[in-house]
Amino acid sequence: MAVAHARAYHQIAEEPRVFTDPFAIPILGESVMTETYVDHGLDPELVRHRRLFIAARSRFADDTVAAAIVRGTDQVVILGAGLDTTAYRHSNTNVQFYEVDHPTTQEWKRRRLSQAGIAIPDALTFVPADFENTTLAAGLAGAGLDSNRSAVYVWLGVAVYLTRASVDGTLRYIASHGKSELVFDYFYPIAATPHDPTAAQLQARANRVAEAGEPWLTFFTSDEVRDSLVSVGYSRVEDRSATELLTFYGVPTDAPASNAGPHLVHCGTA
Ligand SMILES: C[S@@+](CC[C@H](N)C(=O)[O-])C[C@H]1O[C@@H](n2cnc3c(N)ncnc32)[C@H](O)[C@@H]1O
């Protein structure tokens, strides 16, 4: 809900629009102007920076999906989909979309779609699965994903909530899909950037999500993430910090160049 809120607020906020999503506000089902618990009391500039990163990572994923479709890819897998609306925005293509999520979240999303009057595209298959057990590969194969054809995987805002074993297992599974590319984000260890001016606020946000029952569990440095990806078979790895991603999209930001916080990775096996 917190990331969906950020995408929705981004549609109306007084900032450069990086990502346009006509479904972002309707799917939210509540006022965009309500502050979410993860933002309460934090520095407004950092709240804005986080919101812009969430918008920019979706834009990057969208651009990657669009480029892959032009090259002939017709399978897109959204892992840990939450209230992501990619499939609803590309429903006029011949692309098959798979939304993987925890069964409880997926049921909640279906109710939200129904309440918002947003139709589920014919080309979308819901795949309930838990990354913490082995249901992912079986679930996608059973849903019809063809691992002999190329696919794009999008995995946003999820890895930090999983155990390291589940992150590694999921990366290994995706890499085993021939001709695949992946867009995902990870969090840099807060302890590795103790002098970063945002460290205290990042820790405050970490404490807040932990109190809400969703603790951040897995962090990587850039070297660690690259080593993990290369070891399971990815051959090209692009890694951008939040500030680098915003600069990539021409968004003015006062944030200092830093590894702290979330990073976005684009990698491929072919
Ligand atoms: C912060 S939300 C991000 C949602 C979406 N990717 C987005 O960017 O809006 C985290 C998502 O990860 C999913 N998730 C967390 N742990 C999971 C698990 N063990 N198995 C499956 N999904 C999980 C949640 O259900 C939720 O949809």
The ligand as an ORCA input file, in Angstrom:
! r2SCAN-3c Opt
* xyz 0 1
  C       6.662     -3.377     -0.984
  S       5.572     -4.438     -1.852
  C       6.032     -4.110     -3.545
  C       4.905     -4.380     -4.487
  C       5.157     -4.051     -5.951
  N       6.265     -4.782     -6.514
  C       5.313     -2.575     -6.170
  O       6.416     -2.121     -6.506
  O       4.330     -1.871     -5.974
  C       6.233     -6.039     -1.513
  C       5.525     -7.171     -2.233
  O       6.264     -8.376     -1.975
  C       5.351     -9.412     -1.704
  N       6.019    -10.410     -0.850
  C       6.695    -10.187      0.300
  N       7.141    -11.356      0.801
  C       6.720    -12.329     -0.044
  C       6.856    -13.746     -0.083
  N       7.514    -14.396      0.879
  N       6.299    -14.426     -1.115
  C       5.616    -13.761     -2.086
  N       5.472    -12.425     -2.122
  C       6.009    -11.719     -1.105
  C       4.207     -8.734     -0.987
  O       3.038     -9.540     -1.054
  C       4.111     -7.435     -1.768
  O       3.278     -7.562     -2.880
*
